[in-house]
Amino acid sequence: MNRSPRYLLIMAFLVALGMSSQNVAARDKSGELFLTLKRNLLLIQLQVPGSAAPLIDNQGESPSAKATRLAGILRYTQGLFQPPPEASCMRRQAEAAVTEPSTVVANWVFECLHPEQMILVQTRLFELLQLDSIHAVVLPGSQQLVTPEQPFLTLGED
């Protein structure tokens, strides 16, 4: 599969963001999220433990199988992140993969026609995943705690 240089640059940026936090699995019910707005692109990376996968009847499911199932859910579920309608954003790419030990890393790229309207991003992750909180870094320098009670990220705050 031939990838454009722009795509490779974006993915390299997201991978570099994620390298600073390899301990997500240790915090069993929390995840980490990195978000940045670069020109008209909204870039999001999420790291969660495989144990955050929605519960199913298969109690014998291995941690590896849970993580693989979760990666598929994150990649193919639409509407997990909801930029404001005024920003006119379109999801262009979504990828998810299992890393060791049973951590899932997912990346999304949204292209926005009106990035200046990007004030906050809502998420439906808590409706889907077994998480208590998500520790978020909104670049260039804001840290936020996203919870089921406050399922959104604000942009432009210090």
N, C-alpha and C positions, 0 to 999 in steps of 0.2 A: 504494500500500500504506500503510495507516494504522498508524503505530507508536505504542505507548503512551509517555507521558512518562517512565516508569521506564526503558524500553528506550533512549530517546533520551539520558537522563542517563547511563546506563551506557556507551553507545557514545561519548558526548562525553568521558567520563572516560578511556576507553581511548585515544582519539585524542590527548588531551592528554598522556598518558603517553608516547606514541610520538613526539611532536614533538621531544623532546629528543635523539633519536638518528636522524639521517637518513643516517648513513654506513655502514649495514650492507653495502651492495654493495661497499664498498672492502675489507672483510674477507671474501674470497671463500668461505671454508669455515667461517664462523661465523655465528651468528645472535644476536639479542637478544630477551629475553623479559621481560615485566613481569607480575607476579602479585600480586594482593591479595585479601584476604578481607574483604568488607564485609557485616557481619551474617551472613546466610545465603547470600550470593552469592560464589562464587569467580570472579574475573575474570582472564582471561589474554589477553595480547596477545603475539604472536610476529612478529618481522620477520626474514626470511631472504632471501638473494639468490635470484633465479630459477635460478641455476646449481645450487642444492641439489636440484633436481628429480631424481627417480630416473632412472637411465639407461635409455634405450630404444634400439632399433635405428635410429631416425631421426637420423642424424648431422648432417643438414642443418637440423635444427630451430633456428630463430632464438632469440635470448635472450628476445625478447618471447613467443614461443610456449611456451618452457619455463616462463616465469613464469606464464603463463595456465594451463598444465596443472597446475603446482604449486598454484596458488590453488584449483583444483577438488579436488585431492587433499586439501588441508588442510581444506577446507570439509566434504567428504563422508565422510572416513575416521573411523570411530568408534574410540574407545579410544586416541587419541593421548595423552591425559592421563588418568591413573588416580588419583583421590583414594582415600583408604582406604575400604574397604567400610563401616566403622563410621560414617563421616560421612554415609552415605546420600545421595550426590550424584547429581543427574540433569543431563545436558547439556540446557540449554534453548535455547541459540542458538549458532550458529557462522557466521561470515562470513569471507571472504577476498577480497582485491582486490590487483591489481597497481598499484604506484605507480612513479614514475620514480626512478632508472633500473632497471627490471626487478627491483624489490624487491617481495616479497610480504608483505603485512601481514594477519595472521589474528587474529580475536578469538573467544573462547569465553566463554560465561557458563554456569556450573553453579549450580544451586540445591541447597543441602545442608540436610537435615533436622536434622543434628547437627554444626554447624560447629565446635563445641568439640572434636570428634574429628579435626579437620584438622591432622595433624602433618606429613605430607609428601605430595607429589604426584609420582607416577612418570610418566615419559614414554616413549613408544615412538618418538619422532621419529627417533632414530638408526638404528632398524631400517628406516626408510623413506627418509630423506633423506641426501644427500651432505653431511654436516656433520661437522666435527671437534669443535666445541664450541658451547655457547650461553651467552652472558653474561646472567645473570639478575639482576633487581632484584625482591626480594620486599618489597613495602611493608608496614610503614612504614619500613624502613631496612636491610634485609639485602641484600648482594650475594653471588652464588654463581656458580660455574662448573659448568655441567652438561656432562658428557662421556659418551661411550659406556660408559666404565667406571663412572660414577656418574650414571645417568640418572634423577635425582630432585631435587626441590627440598624443602627443609625450611622449615617455617613457624615463626615465633616465635624465631628465632635472631638475635643481633645481629652 
